[in-house]
Amino acid sequence: MLVKNYMTRHPIMIPPTTPAAEAQKIMAETKIRHLPIIGDGKRPMGLITRERLRIPSADLGSLNVWEIARYLSEMKVRDLMVKEPDLITISPDATLEEAAGLMAEHKIGCLLVVEENVVVGILSETDMLSQLAGLLGGHVSGLRLIVRVPEKVGGYARVMNTFWNRGWGLYATGSVPAPRKPGFWDMVLKVRDASREEVLAALEEVKEAEIVDVRET
């Protein structure tokens, strides 16, 4: 899963001279939270977010209504945007895992996607969450299970063989280290063509497998 396949291509982009009020209007009308700031040739210069457009009340406290209006109308996005070296970008050929790691490390809600110093897209936390839901079969109905197995060779395969040998299909699979239980992994499975009772009975044959959760979704 590569960034270029899941990013928003051709995002709305604005120059650094754009008034802050205009950026706010664009975000409100298009229901977006991030705007790339670009120079000539779509060269990345910065990023403006809704949070960056919130003017601290302390800056406005001593101004009257006319002064506030003038203050806001004169402010440009270049005065508020995220600039280098705080601007975090990623290549379109990077993996979604790398993108998620960067977002988590820097506690940010999006990444500019840059290729040869040109902004070619934007990847947001909403894009990431949508793909996570898809990866785990969240968009289709079925039987969802979390099955915990020891971290040793063969456990994952035995669980999977239980489904394949019975001709049951899987909408999605995934696995992560079990939380607060070192030495174990949790398999997330979305099963089709099988009832809850059939699946639970079949998994009883896999002695090392523990069913952590099972539900219809």
PyMOL commands that set and color helices and strands:
alter all, ss='L'
color gray80, all
select helices_A, chain A and resi 3-5+20-30+40-42+57-60+65-74+77-79+96-106+125-135+155-164+196-203
alter helices_A, ss='H'
color red, helices_A
select strands_A, chain A and resi 8-9+34-38+44-49+89-90+110-115+118-124+143-150+169-177+184-192+210-216
alter strands_A, ss='S'
color yellow, strands_A
deselect
rebuild
show_as cartoon
